[in-house]
Amino acid sequence: MGKRRRATTARTNTNIAVIGGVAAVVVLGAGAGAFALFGGGEDGGGSGSSASSDDKPHVKTGPLSTTEVRTASREFLTAWAAGKLSRAAAHTDDAKTAEAALTSFPKDAHLGALKVTPGKLSDGGTGGRTAKAPFTVATTVAYKGRSKPLSYGSELTVVRNAEDGKPLVKWASSVLHPELRDGDRLVTGASGTPPIKAVDRDGAELTAAKYPSLGTVLDGLREKFGKKAGGTPGIETRVIRKDSKAAKSGKGDAKALPDKTLLTLAKGTPGTLHTTLSAKAQSAAERSVAKRQRASVVVLKPSTGEILAAANSRPSGFNTAFQGSIAPGSTMKIVTSSLLIEKKLAGIDKKHPCPKYVTYGGWKFQNDDKFEIKDGTFRASFARSCNTAFISQAEKLKNDDLTRQAQDVFGLGRGNWSIGVPSFDGAVPVQSDAQMAASLIGQGAVRMNPLNMASVVATAETGTFRQPYLVSPDLDDRKLATASRKLSPATVKQLRDLMHYTAVAGTAVKPMSGLGSDMGAKTGSAEVDGQKKPNGWFTAWRGDLASAAVVQEGGHGGDSAGPIVREMLLAGG
């Protein structure tokens, strides 16, 4: 781990209006939450403006009051429900964008009557410069004789206008529906892309209900391969992403999300899509990450690059396993070690410095607990994860050496992986001075995710980068990414020995105990500003399995991420 120096009687009032040709209902006073938003005896003010003793207006500043948040929310929701979309939009901080979105929303999604019920302001919802006001929407989707109910919760963020101090709704597409990001649309109609029946390598069906972490993955696979899988489209209400082209490409993109089905009015016929995933391994991955907070893991086959499983503790959220961009800490020392060995700046049993401190580029680097190894070898430094053993070699390296090693040998950072769904393939930018030195121990601007680090350990074990993938490239004739060169057999032997020694006598002993002789590992911890504990990393191989995991704010990698990887290596493929 690198270091540096407000009760009242509820009442219900119902206003009915027309929005875009459909009836709309807003329920006022539906319980404490609704009263808090629309009642309470306020005079409808709270605009945030006030006058001085000489009647000269001044701009109100400071935290939002509860009254201001209630009033701003009421004005927006009431105008929206009344079909006065221009007025509703005027209560936002982006009237033009808001009015266009409010107008197109019910038309595109084919929505019937809208029932809007405000929620209760949370205790922490006010008192700052922004505040949240939740509400729910219930409606009916109707399309060509078919209809189904649709309900969901959303929320407003109220902000203070810097120019006049007035509280306004901060416009975002998520106000309309929480699944919408800016630029996305909610559309009802023929789905365009047929549904898929994804199956694992042995033919077992894979569903998001059984394997929650695969939800976004299955959406992405449908987006890219639905037409090729041979199914027929249904009628659905779907979130159409602004960046759906990137998702359909299945190439490296750290932010792209696939289109998502929210409601099915008429089922299509799914086509069968064969994947490289293993139901057995996926089950193990789901169980393992579910025991922890903010954990992600990937396991793959080094001999082929086939992805066997991927899981996240927060399965409905961002897919950190494939798209995360996090400093990998000392697991990056695998890549750095290959560089030092090739440049003859380190040898497994050669003497190698591991002092308490090393200063480079104006930064003072130290080891965890300030340990040192006197008269030690590179093997000992790697096994103990000695930071200074790597930082000490920075002066002998060019600024782009690590970047080129990561790209040319490990296939990282080129933005050209095509695994079948959106992914991020790592970043090792060229840096100088202290940042370059920090990169050597997986800090600085180096960014990875479990997919990347599972690939790193696979490449180190075999000597050859094989791009990870979920669906065979034979299905769509896509070209997988390659690296320009392989590691020499001598370098591979030293890397394997270093990782094996770490697993039997170093920082990875406990997670790797009893896993046989054909295995090796590397621990990692990466400090993050604002976190009390570092992110814990662990990556390892066993036979023809390679796995990597991260537990954000987990602390030491061997203790937090290590047990996850161990379970994956025991589960097999």
Secondary structure, 3 states (H helix, E strand, C coil): CCCCCCCCCCCCEEEEEEECCEEEEEEECCHHHHHHHHCCCCCCCCCCEEECCCCCEEECCCCCCHHHHHHHHHHHHHHHHCCCHHHHHHCECCHHHHHHHHHHHHHHHCECCEEEEECCCCCCCCCCCEEEEEEEEEEEEEECCEEEEEEEEEEEEEEECCCCCCEEECCCHHHCCCCCCCCCEEEEEECCCCCEEEECCCCCECCCCCCHHHHHHHHHHHHHHCCCCCCECCEEEEEECCCHHHHHHCEECCCCCCCEEEEEEECCECEEEECCCCHHHHHHHHHHHHCCCCEEEEEECCCCCEEEEEEECCCCCCCHHHHCCECCHHHHHHHHHHHHHHCCCCCCCCECCECCEEEECCEEEECHHHCCECCCEHHHHHHHCCHHHHHCCHHHCCCCHHHHHHHHCCCCCCCCCECCCCECCCECCCCCHHHHHHHCCCCCCCEECHHHHHHHHHHHHHCCCCCCECCCHHHCCCCCCCCCCCCCHHHHHHHHHHHHHHHHHCCCHHHHCCCCCCEEEEEEEECCCCCCCCEEEEEEEECCEEEEEEECCCCCHHHHCHHHHHHHHHHCC
